[in-house]
Amino acid sequence: MLHKILKILAAILGVLGLIFLVRIIAEGDDAIKSAAAMGDTSIVDPFAYVAYFIMVIAIVFVVVFMLKNLFTNTATLKNTLIGVGIFAAVLIIAYMVSGGDPQTYLYGGEAVSEGESHMVGAGLIAFYILIVTAAVAMLFSGVKKITSR
């Protein structure tokens, strides 16, 4: 039953997308650009709303099935929680290591606070830690694969 409903919904969304695409193509680039310059986006908006709706549906299905799989398979749940814990530890370490920058930065014409600067520094350090970890893991995996032959 659910399969039939999803097939009908997919067909409806596909037909709507096709109709809106044909409307956009028939209108032409120049007409759309000049209308958008005057603030009229009514030609492109329906197509964008269909795309947003499809994206939301896809995200909901991914989250629902991911959570279903996590809670039905306890080994996967354990490994996921370990990964989340390690990621949280990296973020905490990065925050503790980073410091506020004494230089004053402007964002949108306003001075950035020391806390915001601290968070940006922590994000950069976390990125560096994760990129080095990924590189080491790939190198280790490659060496292990070569030596196991």
Residue pairs with C-beta under 8 A, 6 or more apart in sequence:
13 50
13 53
13 54
16 46
16 50
17 47
17 50
17 51
20 46
20 47
20 50
21 47
23 43
23 46
23 47
24 32
24 43
24 44
24 47
27 43
31 43
32 43
32 44
35 41
35 42
35 43
36 44
69 76
70 76
70 77
70 80
71 77
90 126
90 129
90 130
91 122
91 126
93 129
94 122
94 123
94 125
94 126
94 129
95 118
95 119
95 122
97 122
97 125
98 118
98 121
98 122
98 124
98 125
99 118
99 121
100 114
100 115
100 117
100 118
100 121
101 117
101 121
104 111
104 112
105 111
105 112
105 117
106 112
107 116
